[in-house]
Amino acid sequence: MASLPYSFRPVKALFLLPFLLVSTLVARAESWPEFRGPGREGHTAAKLPLTWSPTNNVAWKIEVPGKGWSSPVVVNGRIIVTTAVKEGSGYSLQALAFNAADGKPAWSTVVFSPSSMAAIHGKNSHASPTPLIEGDRVYVHFGHQGTAALTLDGKLLWKTTEHSYKPVHGNGGSPVIFGDNLIFSADGDSKPAIIALDKNTGKTVWKQARVADAKRKFSFATPLIITNAGRVELISPGSGMVGGLDPRTGKELWRVNYGEGYSVIPRPIVGHGMVFIGTGYDSPKVLGIRLGGTGDVTATHLAWTISRSAPHTPSMVLVGEELYFVSDAGVASCVDAKTGAVHWQERVGGGYSSSLLHAGGRIYAQNEAGLTTVLAVGKEFKVLAKNDLEERSLASFGVVDDSLLIRTDAHLFRITGASK
């Protein structure tokens, strides 16, 4: 087990569940292995709570040292996040583990210790990419600062800083795995690329340049791997374009260009033979693109475009034939996924960065002030609940059993209780 380089400080008097329930949580802990969950698109079968507050339906609350907006991941009753702890003029970039049952710290590992850091956007952190768990490994990624593999007990297996680049606003996109390839985007100030490392050694397998006409090259999107008509594709949005690549080789299979869109963040989602993406700043759009093309399919496979209240940052969610998204300015939308026809667009309030989550016919949307609006799935706009933790939060949700994991500026919460 890795040593503890600093003192964890649990928040006292907030363990609200009785011992019997806590013991049950130990036995039932399930996996939430990567950004947006096991299905990678923001869905869970869990029966999540409908209402909570800073003191109601809180199983536990733990103080998390440093700062990071990586989402919590879960395996074998352990919750893992990354963080950046200020040390002099530099930082300690760390992986932290907590027990899912009671929130107590399990281990911490220092992964990188850069002596200085590039400037970041005020909404970003130096630990924004979400860890990825596969088997007995956890992979942590700090963008231009490097990538590493650890055991589930926090032992460092390998790390690499080979693919450093000049960032703009910091890091953001999380990695994915296909076979033995650990893949991530490296879209910095110039020469953007998609990179695959050998997940067992950290050595480079392939590096594919991202070729696009957008003047601003930086983006932060997490790729999505799909199989369409028997063809495996790595769907990777970046500045000016989205491409489908062969995840084994990095070869580009198809692309759609979208001009000067940059700082692209939302993770793609798929359904109905289509992929849905956001196109970034300054004029964000949501695109519905038909799958199955080869080469430049901009003119043939772009099915529809929505410009009004499109998200810069939050990832979307698809439920049945309805696509849901929320703009950074707090306007939620429900549209027909096949046609782009708008069913409703309503203001839910606040600024948004966290990705949407669907559970049991509900959409969970958390704003940057820590207020979660729970919406009913459907073609009519209906607010079911509003729950305010009263703490700033930009991280996306995690799930363990029938509980929500919410990371705020200073804490990690496990939210439980009745789903009605």
C-alpha positions, 0 to 999 in steps of 0.5 A: 500500500502506498504511503500517505504523504499528507494528512486526510481530514474526515469531516466529523459528525456527518456519518449519518447512516447506522452501522448496519446500513454501512456494512451492507454498503460494503457488500454491495459496492459495484463498479463505476470504472471511468468517466460517465460510467461503465457504459461511458455515456452517462447511464446507470441502473441504480435507484438514485435518491431524489432529494438531499441537502448538506445534512439530509441523505448524506451517508458521509462527507470527506474532505479532499486535499488539493484541487481537482475536477476529475470524477470519482471512479469505483471498484471493489468498494474503493473510490478513486480520484486525482488531485493537485496539491500545491507545494511551493512553486509546484504541485504534487499530482496524486491519486487518492482512494477512499472506502466507499462504505464510510468515506475513510481514506484508504491510500494516496500515491504521488504520481508526478511532482512538477516544479512549476505548472502552466497557467490554467483556466479559472474553471479548470484544475491541474487534475481534471481527467478522470481515472480509468479502472480496468481489471487490477489496474487504475490509469491516471492521466494529467494531460500534458503532465503525464500518464501512469498506471497503478495497482488498485492498492496504489502501487505505481507500475509505470509512468511517462511524460514522453508526450508533453505539449504546450497546453492552453487552459490546462488539461481535461480529456480522459483516456479510454482503453481498447485491447492493450491500447490506452488512448487519449487526445493531446490537443494543445497549443499546436500539433494536436494529436491522438495518442495510444500507449501500451497499457502494460508498459506506457510505451507509445503504440501510435500517434495520429496527427489531428489535421483540421483548419481551425485556427485554435488547436486546443480541445479537451474531449474524451474519445468514445469507442464503438462498434458500428456494422462490425467496424470498431471506431474510436470517435474523437472530437477536436478543434474543427473536426470529429473523426472516427479512427481505427483504435488499433492503428490510429488510421482515420476512417471518416471525418466531419469538419465543422469550421472554427469550433475549438476547446471541444469538451463534451464526450460523444454519445451514439444511438440510432445509427448516429453520433452526437457531438458538441463543437466547442466555442465560440459558436457552439453547436450540437451535431447529429451525424450518421455513422457508416461513412468513409473519408470526408463525409461532411456533405453526406452524413451530417443529419442535423445541427442545433445552434441554440443553447448548445453545450460548451462543456457538459456531455449529453445523454440519450434516453430512447429517442430523446437527446438531452443536453444543458448549455453552460449558461443553464438552458436544458434541452430535449430534442428528437435524436433522429431529426433534431426537432426541439421538444423543449428548451427551458432555463434551469439556472446557474452555470454548468460544467458537469455532465448529465446523468440518467437513472430510472427515468430521471435526468440529473443536472448539477450546476457549478454552485452545487445545485442538482436539478432532477428532471423527468424524462419525456417530451414535456419539461418537468422538474422533480426536485432541486437539491443544493449542496451549497458547495462549488462543483464542476466534476461529473457524477459518480455512482456506487450502488444506489448512491450518488458520488458528488465531488465539490471544491473541497469535499467528496459526498456520498448521497443516499436515501429514498429514490421516491 
